[in-house]
Amino acid sequence: MSARILVVDDIEANIRLLEARLASEYYEVLTAGDGPTALAMAAAEKPDIILLDVMMPGMDGFSVCRRLKDDAETRHIPVVLVTALDGRADRVAGLESGADEFLTKPIDDVMLFARVRSLTRLKAVIDELREREASGRRMGVIAGAHARLGGAGGRILVVDDNARQAQRMLLELSIEHRPVVESDPDKALLTARGAVDLVIVNTAARSFDGLRLAAQLRSDEATRNLPVLAVVDFDDRPKVVKALEIGVNDILAKPIDPEELAARTRTQIRRKRYTDYLRDNLDHSLELAVTDQLTGLHNRRYMQTRLEALIKRAAAGGEPVATLVIDIDHFKKINDSFGHQVGDEVLREFAVRLASNVRAIDLPVRYGGEEFVVVMPDTRLKDAHRIAERVRLHVAGSPFRVLGGEELLSVTISIGVAASTGEADTPQALLRRADEALYEAKATGRNRVIAKAA
């Protein structure tokens, strides 16, 4: 997977060296020589990854990284800090500023490319979620500002058979989070399928294969999106690279530094909450796209898809499908006499009565205005007529309470009923027959059910 990478360094020779290395692996490379230029390019170009030098005059890499992470338009871009510094304090400071990784000069090509590939996969997932969320915002089904989510208070599963190391992690993580320790990989997999925000796996465990556990977490649909932080021995280079290749989100060197553990944990939990936020928004937008917001019933778009499938099944020899087309009698008079607010109350109350008087397999739909449709799988005409009559009696049998219960309205409905006839039927023809039956019900006095055979 290729990517667009922004390289930021105040030394031209360093830029050219990294540019040559990345270009040889077919990455597209953008360059900037200082912090302000980097911020402007990140906002304009939206690179997939930023390789950011720490020691720059004016605005150093830590400051640039913080500015990137504070901006809703760039905070999702992975940042790798690159520096000659190798001190623990500098590494933790880089992670605290929001960086995803901290590479030390001279840069090891194997680690660089393994890290770039890993972060590119992550960025691709976030980009897809962001694009779908943006589509929802444009459609008007998602509202509100971008979320600003913290990285504290997470539920963390530590999988480690080294009791002493696990206990040290437990004590450190308990300051901000809710960690549990598990030494059995099978039990860990079951726990991970529950309410967990992060899994920390010791890849050097003696009683189980930590890399295999990480791979199982990635292949299991229930845990595929769960962040994994691998505890690794940096002297075992093949295992470190393999961990990144199989999809762990981050790596933590042994012996474990408590502050680095805390910083990397916060980063992973913060990112998970952001991707969860995007996914929840996506689910919400999909639900709104097929749901009528006033009544909570499904809408016409969703009904058409379901009805087409049922008609095809019936035409191929399956059970027939029936439809009810329902209209609230004299609804315009309600709006004219009491206002649209009361009209909306009537529509909502009718939707409740309709949904509670059809079967669980039936699909009640707001078709538009005061017109409703019920799609009824595996239903013959006489059975659909019986259910329609039950709905009519329930609506007419008790008045609708509106205006906070201060006013009682008598409401009636007219219903047209039709059922599929075989190979030549179509959704349009079925709805047309039910609509003709509805017209007849209204023309002959309203508050009645008329069934129309083909």
C-alpha positions in Angstrom: 0.0 0.0 0.0 1.5 3.3 -1.1 1.0 6.6 0.7 1.7 10.3 0.6 4.3 11.2 3.2 5.2 14.7 4.4 8.9 14.9 5.5 9.7 17.9 7.7 13.3 18.8 8.6 15.3 22.1 8.6 18.4 20.3 7.2 18.2 19.9 3.4 20.5 16.8 3.4 18.3 15.0 5.8 15.2 15.7 3.7 16.9 14.5 0.6 18.1 11.3 2.3 14.6 10.4 3.6 13.0 11.4 0.3 15.3 9.1 -1.6 14.6 6.2 0.7 10.9 6.6 0.6 10.7 7.2 -3.1 12.6 4.0 -3.7 9.7 2.2 -2.1 7.3 4.1 -4.3 5.9 6.4 -1.7 4.9 9.9 -2.8 7.0 12.4 -0.8 6.2 16.0 0.1 8.7 18.2 2.0 8.8 21.2 4.3 11.8 22.9 5.9 10.1 24.4 9.0 7.1 24.1 11.4 4.8 26.8 10.0 5.3 25.4 6.4 4.6 21.9 7.7 1.3 23.0 9.3 0.2 24.8 6.2 1.0 21.8 4.0 -0.6 19.3 6.3 -3.8 21.3 6.2 -3.7 21.8 2.4 -2.4 18.4 1.2 -3.7 16.0 3.9 -0.8 13.6 3.7 -1.1 10.0 5.0 1.8 10.2 7.4 4.1 13.0 8.7 7.8 12.3 9.4 8.6 15.3 11.7 12.1 16.3 12.9 12.1 17.4 16.6 15.1 19.8 16.6 14.1 22.7 14.4 14.6 26.4 15.0 11.6 28.6 15.9 8.9 26.0 16.2 10.2 22.6 17.3 8.7 19.2 16.4 6.9 18.9 19.7 5.1 22.2 19.1 4.2 21.3 15.5 2.8 17.9 16.6 0.6 19.5 19.3 -0.7 22.0 16.8 -1.5 19.2 14.3 -3.3 17.2 17.0 -5.3 20.2 18.2 -6.7 20.8 14.7 -9.8 18.7 13.9 -8.8 18.6 10.2 -5.3 17.1 10.8 -5.4 15.3 14.2 -6.2 12.0 12.5 -2.9 12.1 10.5 -0.2 9.8 12.0 2.9 11.7 13.1 6.3 10.0 13.5 8.9 12.2 15.3 12.4 11.8 14.0 15.4 13.0 16.1 19.0 12.4 17.1 17.7 12.5 20.8 17.6 9.1 22.4 16.6 10.1 25.9 13.6 8.7 27.8 12.3 12.1 28.6 12.3 13.2 25.0 10.6 10.0 23.9 7.8 10.4 26.4 7.5 14.2 25.6 7.0 13.2 21.9 4.3 10.7 22.7 2.6 13.1 25.1 2.5 15.7 22.3 0.4 13.3 20.3 3.0 11.5 18.2 2.4 8.0 17.1 6.0 6.9 17.1 9.5 8.2 17.9 12.3 7.1 15.6 15.9 7.8 16.4 18.6 8.9 13.9 20.3 7.2 12.1 17.0 5.8 11.0 16.8 2.0 10.6 15.1 1.4 7.2 13.5 -1.9 8.2 11.8 -0.2 11.2 10.9 2.9 9.2 9.1 1.0 6.5 7.4 -1.4 8.9 6.1 1.6 10.8 5.0 3.4 7.7 3.1 0.4 6.4 1.4 -0.1 9.8 0.4 3.5 10.1 -0.7 3.6 6.4 -3.2 0.8 7.1 -4.5 2.6 10.1 -4.9 5.9 8.2 -6.8 4.2 5.4 -9.4 2.9 7.8 -9.8 6.3 9.5 -10.0 8.1 6.1 -12.8 5.8 5.0 -14.8 6.4 8.2 -14.2 10.2 8.0 -15.4 10.2 4.4 -18.6 8.4 5.2 -19.2 10.7 8.2 -18.6 13.7 5.9 -21.2 12.3 3.5 -23.7 12.0 6.4 -23.0 15.6 7.4 -23.6 16.8 3.8 -26.9 14.8 3.7 -27.9 16.4 7.0 -28.3 13.2 8.9 -25.3 13.9 11.1 -25.0 17.1 13.0 -22.7 18.7 15.5 -19.0 19.5 15.8 -16.1 17.1 15.6 -15.6 15.2 18.8 -12.6 15.9 21.2 -12.1 12.6 23.0 -9.7 11.9 25.8 -7.5 8.9 26.5 -8.2 8.3 30.2 -10.6 5.8 31.9 -10.1 3.0 29.5 -10.8 -0.7 29.9 -7.5 -2.5 29.4 -6.7 -6.2 29.1 -3.1 -7.1 29.8 -2.1 -10.6 28.5 1.1 -11.7 30.1 2.4 -14.8 31.9 5.2 -12.8 33.5 3.5 -12.1 36.8 6.0 -9.5 38.0 5.9 -7.5 34.7 2.1 -7.8 34.6 1.8 -6.5 38.1 4.0 -3.5 37.4 1.8 -2.6 34.4 -1.4 -3.1 36.4 -0.2 -0.7 39.1 0.8 2.0 36.5 -2.3 1.6 34.4 -4.7 1.7 37.5 -3.8 5.3 38.0 -5.9 6.3 34.9 -7.6 3.2 33.7 -9.4 0.0 34.6 -6.9 -2.8 33.8 -7.3 -6.6 34.2 -4.6 -9.2 33.8 -5.0 -12.6 32.0 -2.3 -15.2 31.5 -4.4 -17.7 29.5 -4.6 -16.7 25.8 -7.9 -18.5 25.3 -9.5 -16.7 28.2 -8.0 -13.5 27.0 -9.7 -13.9 23.6 -13.0 -14.3 25.3 -12.4 -11.3 27.5 -11.4 -9.2 24.5 -14.7 -9.9 22.8 -16.4 -7.9 25.6 -16.1 -4.3 26.7 -12.4 -3.7 26.2 -10.6 -0.5 24.8 -7.1 -1.9 24.5 -5.2 -5.2 24.7 -1.6 -5.2 25.8 0.2 -8.4 24.8 3.6 -9.7 25.9 5.2 -11.1 22.7 7.9 -12.7 24.7 5.6 -14.8 26.9 6.9 -18.3 27.7 3.6 -20.2 27.9 1.9 -18.8 24.8 2.8 -17.3 21.4 2.1 -13.5 21.8 2.3 -12.9 18.1 -0.2 -15.6 17.4 -2.6 -14.1 19.9 -2.2 -10.7 18.2 -2.9 -12.3 14.9 -6.0 -14.0 16.3 -7.3 -10.7 17.6 -6.9 -9.2 14.2 -8.6 -12.1 12.4 -11.6 -12.3 14.8 -14.5 -10.1 13.6 -15.4 -9.2 17.1 -11.9 -7.9 18.0 -10.7 -6.8 14.5 -10.9 -3.1 15.4 -9.6 -3.4 18.9 -6.2 -1.7 19.4 -3.3 -4.0 20.3 -0.1 -2.7 22.1 2.7 -5.3 21.8 5.4 -5.5 24.5 8.5 -6.4 22.6 12.3 -7.0 23.0 13.9 -4.6 20.5 16.9 -6.9 20.3 14.7 -9.5 18.6 14.3 -7.4 15.4 12.4 -10.0 13.3 9.7 -10.3 16.0 9.4 -6.5 16.2 8.9 -6.2 12.5 6.5 -9.2 12.4 4.4 -7.6 15.1 3.9 -4.5 13.0 3.2 -6.6 9.9 0.4 -8.6 11.4 -1.3 -5.4 12.5 -0.5 -4.5 16.1 -1.2 -0.8 16.6 1.9 0.1 18.6 4.9 -1.5 20.2 6.5 -0.9 23.6 10.1 -1.8 24.4 11.2 -4.0 27.3 12.1 -3.1 30.0 8.9 -1.2 30.3 9.1 2.5 31.1 6.0 3.5 33.2 5.6 6.9 31.6 6.0 5.6 28.1 3.4 2.9 28.8 1.0 5.5 30.1 1.6 7.8 27.0 1.2 5.0 24.5 -1.9 3.7 26.2 -3.5 7.1 26.2 -2.8 7.5 22.5 -4.3 4.2 21.6 -7.5 4.7 23.7 -7.9 8.2 22.4 -7.7 6.9 18.8 -10.1 4.0 19.5 -12.6 6.5 20.9 -12.3 8.6 17.8 -12.8 5.7 15.4 -15.7 4.4 17.6 -17.2 7.9 17.3 -16.9 7.8 13.5 -18.4 4.4 13.3 -21.3 5.3 15.6 -22.0 8.3 13.5 -21.9 6.1 10.4 -24.4 3.7 11.9 -26.6 6.6 13.0 -26.5 8.1 9.5 -27.4 4.8 7.9 -30.3 4.3 10.3 -31.6 7.8 9.7 -31.3 7.3 5.9 -34.0 4.5 6.1 -36.1 5.9 9.0 -38.8 8.5 9.2 -37.6 10.9 11.9 -41.1 12.0 13.0 -42.7 8.6 13.6 -39.7 6.3 14.0 -41.1 3.9 11.3 -39.0 2.9 8.3 -39.3 5.2 5.3 -40.3 4.7 1.6 -36.7 4.1 0.5 -36.3 1.1 2.8 -39.7 -0.3 2.0 -39.0 -0.4 -1.8 -35.9 -2.5 -1.3 -37.7 -5.0 1.0 -40.8 -5.2 -1.2 -38.9 -5.9 -4.4 -37.1 -8.8 -2.7 -40.4 -10.3 -1.4 -42.1 -9.9 -4.8 -39.2 -11.7 -6.5 -39.4 -14.5 -4.0 -43.2 -14.8 -4.5 -42.8 -14.8 -8.3 -40.3 -17.6 -8.0 -42.8 -19.8 -6.2 -42.5 -18.5 -2.7 -45.2 -17.4 -0.3 -47.3 -14.3 -1.4 -46.8 -10.9 0.0 -49.6 -8.4 0.8 -49.6 -4.7 1.3 -51.9 -2.3 3.2 -52.1 1.3 2.1 -53.5 3.5 4.9 -54.7 7.1 5.0 -55.7 9.1 8.0 -59.2 10.4 7.3 -59.7 14.2 7.2 -56.1 14.8 8.3 -56.0 18.2 6.6 -58.9 19.3 8.9 -56.8 18.4 11.9 -53.9 20.5 10.7 -56.2 23.4 9.8 -58.1 23.3 13.1 -55.3 22.6 15.6 -52.1 23.4 13.8 -49.2 21.2 12.5 -47.9 20.5 16.0 -51.1 18.6 16.8 -50.9 17.0 13.4 -47.5 15.7 14.2 -48.8 14.3 17.5 -51.5 12.4 15.7 -49.0 10.9 13.2 -46.7 9.8 16.0 -49.6 8.2 18.0 -50.9 6.5 14.9 -47.5 5.1 14.1 -47.4 3.6 17.6 -50.9 2.0 17.2 -50.0 0.7 13.8 -46.7 -0.9 14.8 -48.4 -2.5 17.9 -51.2 -4.1 15.9 -49.3 -5.7 13.0 -47.1 -8.8 13.3 -43.4 -8.9 14.1 -42.6 -10.0 10.5 -44.6 -7.1 9.0 -43.0 -3.8 7.9 -44.9 -0.7 8.8 -43.8 2.3 6.8 -44.5 6.0 6.7 -45.0 6.4 2.9 -45.4 10.2 2.9 -47.6 12.8 4.6 -50.5 11.1 6.4 -50.2 7.9 4.2 -48.7 4.7 5.6 -47.9 1.3 4.1 -47.6 -2.1 5.7 -45.6 -4.8 3.8 -46.7 -8.2 5.0 -44.6 -11.2 4.0 -46.1 -14.7 3.7 -49.6 -13.3 3.8 -52.7 -14.0 1.6 -55.4 -11.4 0.8 -58.0 -12.6 3.4 -55.4 -12.7 6.2 -54.2 -9.2 5.3 -57.8 -8.0 5.3 -58.3 -9.4 8.8 -55.2 -7.7 10.2 -56.1 -4.4 8.5 -59.6 -4.5 10.1 -57.9 -5.0 13.5 -55.8 -1.9 12.9 -58.8 0.1 11.9 -60.8 -0.8 15.0 -57.9 -0.1 17.3 -57.5 3.4 15.8 -61.2 4.3 15.8 -61.9 2.6 19.2 -60.2 5.2 21.4 -59.5 8.9 20.9 -56.1 10.4 20.5 -54.8 12.5 23.4 -53.1 15.7 22.1 -51.8 19.0 23.6 -50.5 17.2 26.7 -53.7 15.3 27.1 -55.9 18.4 27.2 -57.7 17.6 24.0 -59.2 14.3 22.7 -59.5 13.8 19.0 -61.5 11.1 17.2 -59.4 9.7 14.4 -60.3 7.2 11.8 -58.4 5.6 8.9 -59.2 4.1 5.5 -57.2 1.1 4.3 -56.7 -0.6 0.9 -55.5 -4.2 0.8 -53.8 -6.1 -2.0 -51.8 -9.3 -2.3 -49.3 -10.6 -4.9 -50.6 -12.8 -7.7 -47.6 -14.6 -9.2 -45.0 -14.3 -11.8 -46.3 -11.2 -13.6 -46.6 -9.1 -10.5 -44.4 -6.1 -9.6 -44.1 -3.9 -6.5 -45.6 -1.0 -8.5 -48.6 -3.1 -9.6 -49.2 -4.4 -6.0 -49.1 -0.9 -4.5 -51.3 0.4 -7.3 -54.0 -2.2 -6.5 -53.8 -1.4 -2.8 -54.0 2.3 -3.6 -57.1 1.8 -5.8 -58.7 -0.1 -2.9 -57.9 2.8 -0.6 -59.5 5.2 -3.0 -62.6 3.1 -3.0 -62.7 3.0 0.8 -62.5 6.8 1.0 -65.1 7.2 -1.8 -67.6 5.0 -0.1 -67.5 6.8 3.3 -64.1 6.3 4.9 -63.3 4.5 8.1 -63.3 1.1 6.3 -61.1 -1.6 4.8 -61.4 -2.6 1.1 -59.5 -5.5 -0.4 -58.8 -5.6 -4.1 -57.9 -8.9 -5.9 -56.0 -8.8 -9.1 
